[in-house]
Amino acid sequence: MVKAVVGDETQLKLAEDRLSQSAIPAQVGLVVGKLNSSIDRGFVFDLLPTPPNDTGEPACSLSEAPKDDKKKKGAKTKSLHDSSSSLLIDQDWVVEHARQVSRMLVGGIKVIGIYIWATESSFKNSTIILCQTVKGVAEAASILETDRDEGLLIHICYSPMKWTCRNFTLTSNITSSRLRPCDFKLGKVLTSIQTFKCMYNFDIRLPIYHESASTAKTLTDILRYGISIHAKELRGAKAMINGCLVCFEVVGDEPCLSDGLHEVELLLPFMKDASVEACSQKEVVGILVYSGSVCSFACLNPKEPISQALADIKGDIIMSLQSRLDIICDEVDGHVNPTDDSCKEANDEISTGKPVSQLVLYLSRNMSLFNVSALLLVLQHFCYVGRHVSVQCFGTPASDTTLLLYGKQHCLSFPRRVFVPWLAGTYICDYLQPFETVEVLKDHCVELMSMEAPTDPSTFLEPEIEAPTLTTKSFLDVAIPFNSAFSSEYHSEKRETGTSEESNQKPTKSADFTMIIAVLLVFLSVFVGWVLFAVRAS
C-alpha cells in the first residue's frame, strides 16, 4: 500500500494553471506515473484530461439542479445547489481513454488512477462513482494480474484551491470507506528519471492441435496463450546491464547510481521452453511460429532498486506484444461478418498472391481454425514489420485451394512501434499500421496525451527491424528450430556426396595418371643421378 505520493512540480503546476484558466466546473482525467509498494511510494508524472466523447460532450459534468431549485433566486439558492450537486462521469469513455493511453506508455510508466477537478461538496456527493471509475481505469490499464493492487484518486478543489490524494484498494468492495488519504507533495520527479533500453529477440513456437485436442479455436486464442506462456518464462530471465551480468542477490535490491542510458540484455535459459509439450504428430495439424524483435524502454526513479527496472522492461515487452494483437483484433471487430461474395474475393486474393485482407483475419478469429473452409484462408504464412508470425500446415492438403497456401506466401502487416519524445528525455510510443503515416501519431499525441504535436520527425525512434521471413518444408524444421540448421547441413553434405559420386570416375582416372608420371620422374631422376655418379667415378 502506497503511503506517500510525490508529483512532478513542473507538470502539476502547469495542469493547475490550465484548469484555473479554463473556468469549467468539473473535469476528469488520468493520472500517469508509477506506484511502488516495495518502497511505499508513488510518483505522478503528469495529468491527462479525458477528451470529449464522440458526440462532443465532456467526460465529466455537474448534475442539473432540481426543478424546484430553478424557480428560486438569490445566493441562498446557489449555495443550496452547490451543496446538492454531484458529478456525472462517462465511465466507459474514461476507461477507453485509459486503455488507449496505456498502449502509448513504456515500461515503468502507467495509468495509476484518475484526477477530478471539482468543488468539495460535489466530490463528497460522488465518491461511489469515482471509486467505480478508478477501478475500471485500473482494470483497463493493467495487463498483468499483479498490477491490479491499488489506484489513486487525486482531487483538485478550486474553492478553495487544494490538492488531496487518496488511495483506493482495487480488490476491496466499492465503498467510500475504502478511500484512504495518503501524503501528497510536489517535487522534482521527471528530471531524476533513469532510462533503460532493451532490444529483445523472441521465438515462440506453438503446436496447432486438432479440434478435439485443444480448447483454442482461433489464431488469436493460440497467440494469446503463447504470449501468456512466454511472460512466465520471461520473469525468470537473467539480465545484463551495460555488459555486466546482474546478480540479484548482490545488487538486485540496490538503486542504480550511474546516469545516462542503460543498455539491457535479457538471457533466457538455453533450451528451456515452457510452451513445448510432448505430443504426437498425429495430434498436430500445424505449428504457429511467433518471432521477431521488440524494443523496450523503462523509466526508474533513483529510489527504486535495479530489479524494478528489469521487471518494468519485461512487463513492457509482454504488453507490447499484446497491444499489437489487440490493435489488429479491434480493427477486425469493426468489420461486418463476411458474406459468400467476400469469401470468394478472399480466395481470389490468395490465388493472385495479394496481401491478406481484413476479411481473412476476421475468419481466423471468428471461425474454427480446424474447419476446412477456414483452413483455406487461415493456415498460411504471416510476416510483419518488427514481428514475424507464421502458420505452417502439414499433412495432406484438403483441396486444390489449399495447395495455393503451400506454394505462395501471403503477408499481413502488423503495427510497428514508434517512439516519440515526451517529458524530460522520456519517451512514449505508438503503433502505426503500414498504411498510416506519422500524422496519425501526431493526432494521437494531441488527443490522448494532451501534448503539442511533434514537429520534427527526426526525433522519432524506429529501432525495430523487419523480421526475416521463414521458409520451411517439413514439420521438424518448424517444430525444432535447431533441426533446420542440422537438416540443411545434412542435405548439403548429401548433395555434395551425390555430386562427388557422379563425377567420381573422371577425377579418379586423372589422379592415377598423375601418380604414374610422378613415379616415372622419380625413377628417371635416380637413373640420371646414378649415371652421373658412375661417369665421375671412372
Beta strands, then each sheet from edge to edge (+ up, - down):
strand 1: 4-8
strand 2: 27-36
strand 3: 41-49
strand 4: 60-62
strand 5: 87-89
strand 6: 110-117
strand 7: 150-158
strand 8: 161-169
strand 9: 179-181
strand 10: 183-187
strand 11: 194-209
strand 12: 238-241
strand 13: 244-245
strand 14: 261-267
strand 15: 284-300
strand 16: 387-393
strand 17: 416-421
strand 18: 427-432
sheet 1: 9+ 8- 7+ 6+ 2- 3+ 1+ 10+
sheet 2: 4+ 5-
sheet 3: 13+ 12- 14+ 11+ 15- 16+
sheet 4: 17+ 18-
end
